[in-house]
């Protein structure tokens, strides 16, 4: 999503909870809204977040305050994704010893078996057939990344 799309989603979410159209929502709704956006907080952690965004303690959160809060969680998610991709890229390079830009399906089979030793040979065959749709016997970085993080 680009910034405009994110802003639209946040505004729609905020508006849905600002039923009286007063320009603010009660702090008691913050936990529910964060749950809807994919972030679950409870207890002390939620209270800490609420006190950070409701600086004057009036129990009301404006759209701007809400957007700052949501942005914090969205940025953390993006950073996590980037870190995971960097780790995966390092792992891919480790297995791509010759630097060809791909690994063989046999190497991928070994990786998948290391990740889950309960996979049967049939499971592995099916996974590899799906990943290596063109039957080339190789998996490039994009295919590898798709397998590992979906």
Backbone as a ProteinNet text record, in pm:
[ID]
protein_1_A
[PRIMARY]
XXXXXXXXXXXXXXXXXXXXXXXXXXXXXXXXXXXXXXXXXXXXXXXXXXXXXXXXXXXXXXXXXXXXXXXXXXXXXXXXXXXXXXXXXXXXXXXXXXXXXXXXXXXXXXXXXXXXXXXXXXXXXXXXXXXXXXXXXXXXXXXXXXXXXX
[TERTIARY]
83.4	0	87.4	45.5	119.4	63.6	127.3	88.4	-55.4	-99.2	-236.8	-338.8	-310.8	-401.5	-406.1	-290.3	-284.6	-364.2	-346.1	-418.2	-569.1	-612.4	-755.2	-809.8	-736	-779.5	-787.8	-686.4	-687.2	-804.2	-830.1	-942	-1075.4	-1091.2	-1215.5	-1232.8	-1124.4	-1130.7	-1168.8	-1102.6	-1131.1	-1277.2	-1322.6	-1460.2	-1564.6	-1533	-1627.7	-1649.5	-1549.3	-1562.2	-1605.1	-1591.7	-1637.2	-1781.9	-1870.5	-2008.4	-2084.7	-2051.9	-2120	-2055.2	-1950	-1877.6	-1830.6	-1772.2	-1721.4	-1575.5	-1507.8	-1368.4	-1272.9	-1326.6	-1242.1	-1312.2	-1234	-1289.1	-1241.5	-1316.3	-1279.4	-1161.8	-1076.8	-959.4	-998	-1119.2	-1161.9	-1174.5	-1177.1	-1189.3	-1053.7	-945	-812.8	-773.2	-794.8	-759.9	-832.8	-962.7	-1043.5	-992.8	-963.5	-917	-781.8	-691	-560.2	-574.8	-667.6	-694.5	-735	-822.7	-869	-754.4	-655.9	-540.9	-430.8	-457.1	-362.1	-262.9	-286	-195.8	-275.5	-241.1	-311.3	-229.1	-286.8	-225.1	-326.2	-277.7	-369.4	-305.2	-388.3	-342	-253.6	-142	-50.3	5.8	34.3	90.2	-8.5	-135.6	-237.8	-253.3	-253.7	-266.1	-148.9	-30.3	87.7	71.6	27.2	6.8	-99.8	-209.1	-317.3	-267.2	-192.1	-143	-42.1	31.2	124.3	51.3	-60.4	-128.7	-230.3	-283.7	-379	-304.4	-216.8	-125.4	-195.6	-310	-378.9	-471.5	-483.7	-561.8	-711.6	-763.1	-906.5	-991.6	-927.1	-1002.7	-1045.8	-993.8	-1031.1	-906.2	-921.4	-810.9	-855.8	-780.4	-811.4	-759.2	-797.7	-748.1	-596.3	-541.5	-396.4	-323.4	-376	-315.5	-326.8	-444	-467.6	-374.1	-356.7	-270.1	-125	-79.6	56.6	73.9	-26.7	-23.1	-17	-107	-112.2	17.4	72.3	195.3	309.2	311.9	416.6	415.2	297.5	286.9	311.3	269.6	291.7	440.1	513.2	657	729.3	691.1	754.1	736.1	615.7	587.5	675.7	692.1	776.1	921.2	969.6	1107.5	1128.4	1030.9	1040.4	1050	967.8	967.7	1102.5	1157.8	1288.7	1397.4	1394.4	1495	1485.2	1364.5	1344.1	1397.6	1368.4	1415.7	1568.4	1632.2	1778.7	1835.9	1775.3	1820.7	1803.2	1686.3	1660.9	1758.9	1788.9	1883	2019.5	2060.2	2186.4	2184.1	2073.5	2060.7	2063	1995.4	1991.7	2133.3	2207.3	2345.1	2432.9	2408.6	2484.7	2464.4	2342.1	2311.2	2345.8	2348.7	2386.8	2538.2	2611	2757.3	2830.9	2783.4	2851.6	2808.8	2709.5	2662.9	2588.1	2517.2	2443	2308.7	2264.5	2134.2	2020.2	2053.8	1950.9	2009.2	1918.9	1959.3	1882.9	1934.7	1865.3	1748.6	1655.4	1541.2	1587.1	1697.6	1751.5	1798.1	1863.1	1906.3	1782.9	1682.5	1558.5	1494.7	1497.5	1441.8	1512.6	1646	1722.2	1682.7	1665.2	1626.9	1489.8	1394.8	1258.9	1258.7	1337.9	1344.3	1405.4	1505.8	1564.4	1462.2	1376.2	1275.8	1166.1	1132.9	1026.8	1058.6	1117.9	1157.5	1039.2	918.2	799.4	740.6	797.4	747.5	782.2	682.7	707.4	768.8	820	875.7	768.5	645.5	535	506.7	506.5	485.6	592.8	717.4	828.7	816.6	782.7	765.6	658.4	545.6	435	474.4	543.1	586.4	683	777.7	878.2	814.5	720.4	650.7	577.3	519	446.7	542.9	654.5	752.7	823	862.4	934.1	834.1	739.4	629.6	678.9	791.9	841	926.6	950.4	1023.8	1171.1	1228.1	1368	1466.3	1418.5	1508.2	1583.8	1548.7	1614.4	1510.8	1553.4	1468.9	1549.3	1496.3	1568.1	1528.2	1588	1565.7	1418.6	1348.5	1207.5	1122.2	1147.7	1074	1105.6	1232.1	1275.3	1207.8	1209	1148	998.2	931.6	787.7	757.6	843.9	825	841.3	942.1	976.5	887.9	840.3	757	619.7	591.2	457.3	430
-118.6	0	124.3	224.2	349.6	438.2	553.3	640.3	687.7	717	764.8	657.4	533.4	422.9	399.5	405.8	387	496.6	619.7	732	713.7	666.8	643.8	536.2	426.4	317.5	366.9	442.5	494.3	589.5	677.6	771.6	697.6	596	517.8	445.2	390.5	321.7	419.7	534.5	636.7	681	712.6	760	657.6	528.8	424.5	424.3	465	468.7	605.4	706.3	840.9	855.1	774.5	766.5	898	978.6	1106.6	1219.1	1185.2	1281.9	1404.1	1376.8	1484.1	1518	1432.2	1457.1	1391.5	1309.1	1234.7	1103.9	1011.9	886.1	868.4	792.6	766.2	670.6	691.6	605.2	459.3	436.3	298.6	217.1	284.2	215.5	180.6	232.8	215.3	68.2	-9.4	-151.9	-224.7	-197.2	-260.1	-222.2	-94.7	-46.7	-108.6	-112.5	-173.5	-321.3	-390.9	-531	-542.3	-453.2	-455.1	-430.7	-352.6	-322.2	-427.8	-532.6	-643	-636	-546.7	-534.3	-557.4	-664	-694.6	-648.5	-557.4	-511.7	-530.4	-556	-572.6	-519	-493.1	-455.9	-333.3	-347.6	-235.7	-180.9	-270.6	-227	-135	-173.2	-90.8	42.3	38.9	162.9	257.3	202.5	284.3	354	279.2	336.2	445.8	420.7	519.9	646.2	631.4	751.1	828.5	759.2	827.3	911.9	860.2	936.6	1036.1	1008.9	1101.9	1182.9	1271.3	1343	1427.9	1487.6	1573	1494.1	1362.7	1276.3	1300.9	1361.5	1391.2	1274.6	1162.5	1045	1052.3	1149.6	1167.7	1161.6	1098.7	1086.1	1143.4	1243.3	1303.1	1212.9	1242.1	1162.1	1171.1	1289.5	1307.2	1220.5	1218.6	1135.5	987.5	951.6	813.5	772.6	861.3	831.2	811.7	893.8	878.3	742.2	702.9	574	460.4	462.1	355.6	351.1	467.6	473.9	405.1	419.7	356.4	205.1	147.3	2.9	-40.4	39.2	6.1	10	106.7	117.7	-2.6	-43.4	-159.5	-282.8	-298.4	-414.7	-413.4	-296	-284.8	-316.5	-268	-294.8	-443.3	-510	-653.6	-728.2	-690	-753.9	-735.3	-614.9	-588.8	-673.1	-683.7	-763.1	-910.2	-960.4	-1100	-1122.3	-1027.7	-1042.1	-1040.6	-955.8	-952.9	-1086.3	-1144.2	-1273.6	-1381.7	-1377.7	-1476.6	-1462.4	-1337.7	-1313.1	-1371.4	-1353.6	-1411.2	-1562.9	-1623.4	-1769.2	-1817	-1744.5	-1780.9	-1777.3	-1672.4	-1659.8	-1773	-1812.9	-1922.4	-2050.9	-2077.6	-2198.7	-2184.6	-2061.5	-2035	-2013.7	-2120.3	-2112.5	-2057.5	-2091	-2044.1	-1903.9	-1847.3	-1713.3	-1706.7	-1812.4	-1818.1	-1744.4	-1708.4	-1643.6	-1741.9	-1868.7	-1969.9	-2083	-2162.3	-2285.2	-2399.3	-2517.9	-2631.9	-2674.1	-2745.2	-2794.3	-2897.4	-2965	-3059.4	-2985.4	-2870.4	-2789.1	-2738.6	-2693.5	-2646.9	-2759.7	-2879.3	-2996.1	-3013.2	-2999.7	-3011.4	-2902.8	-2779.4	-2667.5	-2694.9	-2734.7	-2759.7	-2874.8	-2976.3	-3089.6	-3045	-2954.3	-2902.1	-2821	-2747.9	-2665.7	-2749.9	-2861.9	-2948.5	-3093.2	-3165.3	-3302.9	-3399.6	-3348.7	-3433.4	-3438.3	-3361.5	-3361.7	-3494.8	-3554.1	-3678.5	-3645.3	-3747.9	-3726.9	-3675.1	-3725.2	-3677	-3529.5	-3489.8	-3348.8	-3262.2	-3305.6	-3230.7	-3223.4	-3337.2	-3338.6	-3240.3	-3240.9	-3150.7	-3005	-2974.6	-2836.8	-2790.7	-2875.9	-2838.3	-2826.3	-2914.5	-2902.8	-2769.5	-2727.2	-2600.1	-2481.7	-2489.1	-2380.3	-2372	-2486.7	-2493.6	-2526.5	-2435.4	-2459.4	-2484	-2422.3	-2439.5	-2566.1	-2637.9	-2763.2	-2748.5	-2630.7	-2604.3	-2673.8	-2714.4	-2776.2	-2674.2	-2544.6	-2438.2	-2344.3	-2273.8	-2176.4	-2048.4	-1936.7	-1809	-1738.4	-1620.9	-1547.2	-1517.4	-1469	-1432.1	-1553	-1666.8	-1788.7	-1834.4	-1828.2	-1867.6	-1778.7	-1648.6	-1553.5	-1582.2	-1608.5	-1636.9	-1760.5	-1862	-1983.6	-1956.6	-1878.7	-1860.1	-1760.6	-1657.4	-1559.6	-1541	-1614.2	-1609.7	-1490.4
0	0	0	-77.5	-73.7	37.1	59.9	171.6	160.3	39	19.9	56.5	15.6	48.1	199.2	263.6	408.7	478.3	433	492.1	477.9	361.4	337.4	430.7	444.4	533.3	677.3	720.4	857.4	879.5	782	795	800.8	715.8	716.9	850.1	901.9	1031.3	1141.7	1142.4	1242.3	1232.6	1111.7	1090.1	1135.3	1115.1	1154.9	1305.8	1382.4	1527.8	1580	1497	1533.3	1484.5	1543.6	1494.8	1508.5	1607.4	1626.3	1546.3	1471	1386.2	1465.2	1582.8	1668.4	1638.7	1558.4	1527.5	1625.3	1711.2	1804.3	1840.2	1891.4	1942	2084.8	2159.9	2298.8	2306.3	2404.8	2419.8	2444.5	2493.5	2519.2	2390.3	2274.2	2146.2	2084.5	2138.5	2076.8	2065.1	2168.8	2164.7	2053.3	2038.4	1934.3	1796	1778.1	1647.6	1613.6	1709.7	1683.9	1649.7	1716	1682	1535.2	1490.7	1351.5	1253.6	1296	1210.7	1223.1	1302.7	1311.3	1425.7	1523	1637.2	1764.8	1837	1960.5	2080.4	2157.4	2281.4	2392.8	2512	2624.6	2751.5	2849.2	2982.8	2986.5	3058.1	3079	2948.3	2855	2726.5	2653.1	2652.6	2588.5	2662	2794.4	2871.9	2847.2	2833.8	2804.7	2670	2569.5	2436.4	2441.6	2510.8	2520.8	2589.2	2697.5	2767.9	2682.7	2596	2505.5	2401.8	2349.4	2243.9	2299.1	2417.3	2479.6	2584.8	2535.9	2624.2	2729.3	2692.4	2789.4	2881.7	2856.6	2944.5	2942.2	2834.2	2828.8	2778.4	2745.7	2702	2556.7	2483	2342.6	2254.7	2138.9	2044.9	1910.2	1863.5	1732.8	1621.6	1497.5	1385.6	1376.3	1396.6	1386.6	1489.4	1612.2	1716.1	1679.8	1629.5	1589.4	1475.4	1377.4	1262.7	1307.5	1402.2	1454.4	1521.1	1597.5	1664.9	1562.9	1465.7	1365.6	1284.7	1251.1	1172.4	1245.5	1375.9	1455.9	1436.9	1439.1	1424.3	1280.2	1184.3	1043.9	1010	1063.1	1038.3	1098.4	1218.9	1282.1	1196.1	1138.2	1054.5	929.3	867.1	748.2	781.2	896.2	936.4	960.7	1021.9	1045.2	912.5	816.4	685.4	616.6	623.8	563.2	628.4	760	831.6	791.6	780.8	741.5	600	510	372.3	366.2	447.2	449.3	497.2	600.5	650.1	544.5	477.8	373.3	257.8	220.8	111.1	147.4	272.5	318.3	310.5	352	345.8	200.6	112.5	-28.9	-86.8	-55.2	-106.1	-53.8	70.2	128.8	48.2	7.4	-68.8	-216.8	-266.7	-405.8	-409.2	-383.8	-366.1	-487.7	-607.9	-729	-769.6	-701.2	-733.6	-865.4	-899.5	-1026.4	-1022.2	-901.5	-889.3	-872.9	-852.8	-829.4	-745.8	-688.7	-621.6	-688	-675.6	-736.6	-647.9	-707.6	-630	-526.8	-553.1	-454.7	-329.4	-348.7	-234.5	-159.1	-233.9	-170.3	-89.7	-143.5	-72.7	62.2	62.5	187	286.8	236.2	323.4	385.6	302.3	351.8	452.9	426.8	521	653.9	648.9	772.5	851.9	779.5	847.1	909.9	846.9	899.6	863	955.9	926.2	924.7	947.7	939.6	798.5	706.8	569	501.8	438.7	365.1	229.1	162.8	28.9	-65.8	-51.2	-135	-110.1	18.6	52.4	-13.4	0.2	-58.1	-210.6	-273.7	-419.6	-462.4	-392.3	-427.3	-409.7	-300.3	-276.2	-385.3	-417.6	-516.9	-655.5	-687.7	-816.9	-827.7	-716.4	-716.8	-728.8	-658.9	-659.8	-794.7	-847.8	-975	-1086	-1105.8	-1200.1	-1342.4	-1379.4	-1516.6	-1532.9	-1422.8	-1429.4	-1461.2	-1436.9	-1470.8	-1376.7	-1259.9	-1162.8	-1079.2	-1097.5	-1021.5	-961.1	-857.4	-788.7	-775.8	-830.2	-818.3	-688.3	-663.3	-539.3	-516.6	-618.5	-602	-564.8	-628.8	-596.2	-453.9	-417.4	-283.2	-178.1	-203	-109.5	-95	-205.7	-202.9	-119.6	-130.8	-53	96.1	129.6	269.4	343.9	273.7	344.2	283.4	179.5	118.6	35
[MASK]
++++++++++++++++++++++++++++++++++++++++++++++++++++++++++++++++++++++++++++++++++++++++++++++++++++++++++++++++++++++++++++++++++++++++++++++++++++++

